[in-house]
Amino acid sequence: MDVLVTGRHCQISDDFRARVSERLSGIEKLKDRVIRVEVQVSANPHARQPDQATTVEITLRSRGPVVRAEANADEKTVAFEHALDRLKSQLRRAADRRKVHRGLRAGQQFGAPPLAPASQPEQDRPEIRKIAGLEVHGDGPLVVREKLFKATPLTLAQALDEMELVGHDFFLYVDADSGAPSVVYRRKAYDYGVIHLDVEAAGEQSA
C-alpha cells in the first residue's frame, strides 16, 4: 500500500510523513485491497477561526469505490487524527450496514420519502431575483458550484455502500435496473430512503 502525503500552502516534514504512514499501516484491516492512500494537508491562513487553520483530507484508492474523509483543526497532526477517526468510522458503518441489511428486500429497507414543507403565504415569501440565469430568494449569498462526474450504473446496495464510504448523508446515482436517476439518503440510525426520478420526454409531457 502506497502512502502519498502532499501539502498545499505548507511544508510537510519527514517526521509528519513517518507518523502518517505508521498510523495508516493498519487501515487494510478495515478496507481490503487498498492500493494507495492520499493525504492532503492544506493551510488556511485566512481562516477566521483557529480550528479551521488546517485541513487534512484522506482518500483511499482501491479497486472498489473511493473512500474519503476530511477534518479541520489548528494544527495538522490534530486534523489528521480527526480525519483518520472519521475515515475509520465511515468504514465501520459501511461494514455494519452490509451485515445488517444483507438479504433484506428493498421494500423492507426504505420508508416513504419525507414530506415537502408547506408552501409559505404569498406575503411571507422572500423577494425572488434572477442572477446569471438562477433564481435567488431574498438577499442571501449566492453560491454556485458545478461539478461533472462520470456515472457508472449502480445497484441499490452499491449506492448505499458508496454513500457510507464517502461519509455523506445522500448519494446521487443511476439505477442499474431501471436506468433512472436516483438518490439514496440517510434517515435515522441505519434507516435509508430512496427517490427514483421517472424522466418523461418532452413529447410525452405535451401529449
C-alpha positions in Angstrom: 0.0 0.0 0.0 1.5 3.4 -1.0 1.0 6.4 1.2 1.3 9.8 -0.6 1.4 12.9 1.6 1.2 16.3 0.0 0.9 19.9 1.2 -0.9 23.0 -0.1 0.5 26.3 1.2 2.5 24.4 3.8 5.6 22.3 4.3 5.4 18.6 5.2 8.2 17.4 7.4 9.7 13.9 7.3 8.5 13.3 10.9 4.9 14.0 9.9 5.2 11.7 6.8 6.5 8.9 9.0 3.7 9.4 11.6 1.1 9.3 8.9 2.5 6.1 7.4 2.6 4.5 10.8 -1.0 5.5 11.7 -2.3 4.3 8.4 -0.5 0.9 8.5 -3.5 -0.9 9.9 -6.1 0.6 7.6 -6.1 -2.5 5.4 -7.8 -4.4 8.3 -10.9 -2.2 7.7 -10.7 -1.9 3.9 -9.4 -4.7 1.7 -7.4 -4.2 -1.5 -6.2 -0.6 -0.7 -3.8 0.4 -3.4 -2.9 3.9 -2.4 -3.7 6.3 0.4 -3.5 10.1 -0.4 -3.2 12.5 2.5 -3.5 16.2 1.5 -2.7 18.9 4.1 -4.0 22.4 3.3 -3.1 25.5 5.3 -5.8 28.1 5.5 -4.0 31.3 6.7 -7.1 33.5 6.2 -9.4 31.3 8.3 -11.4 33.3 10.8 -11.4 30.6 13.4 -8.2 28.9 14.7 -9.7 25.4 14.5 -10.1 26.0 10.7 -6.5 26.9 10.1 -5.5 23.4 8.8 -7.5 20.9 6.7 -6.5 17.3 6.2 -8.2 15.1 3.6 -7.6 11.4 3.5 -8.5 9.5 0.3 -8.4 5.7 -0.1 -7.9 4.4 -3.6 -8.7 0.7 -4.2 -10.3 -1.5 -6.8 -13.7 -0.6 -5.2 -15.3 2.8 -4.5 -13.2 5.7 -3.4 -13.3 6.4 0.4 -12.7 10.0 1.6 -12.7 11.8 5.0 -11.8 15.4 5.9 -11.3 17.3 9.1 -10.1 20.7 10.3 -8.0 21.8 13.3 -5.5 24.4 14.4 -2.6 22.0 13.7 -2.0 19.4 11.0 -1.4 16.5 13.4 -4.6 17.0 15.2 -6.5 17.5 11.9 -5.0 14.3 10.6 -6.1 12.3 13.7 -9.7 13.7 13.4 -9.8 12.8 9.7 -8.5 9.3 10.4 -11.1 8.8 13.1 -13.8 9.8 10.6 -12.4 7.5 8.0 -12.5 4.5 10.3 -16.0 5.4 11.4 -17.2 5.5 7.8 -15.6 2.2 7.0 -17.2 0.6 10.1 -20.6 2.0 9.2 -20.3 0.6 5.7 -19.4 -2.8 7.0 -22.2 -2.8 9.6 -24.7 -1.7 7.0 -23.8 -4.7 4.8 -24.2 -7.0 7.8 -27.5 -5.6 8.9 -29.2 -5.2 5.5 -27.7 -8.2 3.6 -30.5 -10.3 2.3 -33.3 -7.8 3.0 -35.6 -6.7 0.2 -35.6 -3.1 -0.9 -39.2 -2.7 0.2 -38.3 -3.6 3.8 -35.4 -1.1 3.9 -37.0 2.0 2.7 -39.8 4.1 4.0 -41.7 6.9 2.3 -39.6 10.0 1.4 -40.1 13.0 3.7 -43.0 15.3 3.0 -42.2 18.5 1.3 -42.6 21.6 3.6 -45.8 23.5 3.3 -45.8 26.5 1.0 -45.4 29.9 2.5 -48.1 32.5 2.4 -47.7 34.9 -0.5 -46.9 37.9 1.7 -44.2 36.0 3.7 -42.3 34.8 0.6 -38.9 36.5 0.2 -38.1 38.6 -2.9 -37.0 36.5 -5.9 -34.3 37.8 -8.1 -32.6 36.3 -11.2 -28.8 36.4 -11.2 -26.9 34.7 -14.1 -30.0 32.7 -15.0 -30.6 31.5 -11.5 -33.4 32.4 -9.1 -32.1 33.8 -5.8 -34.6 34.1 -2.9 -34.2 37.0 -0.6 -30.9 38.7 0.0 -28.9 35.6 0.9 -25.5 34.9 -0.5 -25.4 33.3 -4.0 -23.0 30.3 -4.0 -22.8 28.4 -7.3 -20.5 25.4 -7.8 -21.0 23.0 -10.6 -19.3 19.6 -10.9 -19.5 16.9 -13.6 -18.9 13.3 -12.6 -18.7 10.2 -14.7 -21.5 7.8 -13.6 -21.5 4.0 -13.7 -24.9 2.5 -13.1 -25.1 1.0 -9.6 -27.4 -1.3 -7.8 -29.2 0.0 -4.7 -26.8 -1.9 -2.4 -23.7 -0.5 -4.2 -25.1 3.1 -3.9 -25.6 2.6 -0.2 -22.0 1.4 0.2 -20.6 4.3 -1.7 -22.7 6.8 0.3 -21.3 5.3 3.6 -17.7 5.3 2.3 -17.7 9.0 1.3 -19.4 9.9 4.6 -22.3 11.8 3.0 -26.0 11.9 4.0 -27.1 11.3 0.4 -25.8 9.8 -2.8 -26.8 10.5 -6.4 -26.6 7.6 -8.8 -28.0 6.0 -11.9 -30.0 2.8 -11.0 -28.6 -0.2 -12.8 -32.0 -1.9 -13.1 -34.2 0.9 -14.3 -31.7 3.4 -15.7 -33.5 6.1 -13.7 -31.6 9.0 -11.9 -31.9 8.1 -8.2 -30.9 9.4 -4.7 -30.4 7.4 -1.6 -30.4 9.3 1.7 -29.9 8.7 5.4 -32.8 8.9 7.7 -32.3 7.7 11.3 -29.8 5.2 12.7 -29.5 2.6 9.9 -32.6 3.5 8.0 -32.4 4.9 4.5 -34.7 6.4 1.9 -34.5 6.2 -1.9 -36.0 8.5 -4.5 -36.2 7.5 -8.2 -37.0 10.0 -11.0 -39.3 9.0 -13.8 -38.0 11.1 -16.6 -40.5 12.0 -19.3 -39.6 13.1 -22.8 -40.9 16.5 -24.0 -43.3 14.9 -26.4 -44.8 12.7 -23.7 -45.4 15.8 -21.5 -47.3 17.7 -24.2 -49.4 14.7 -25.2 
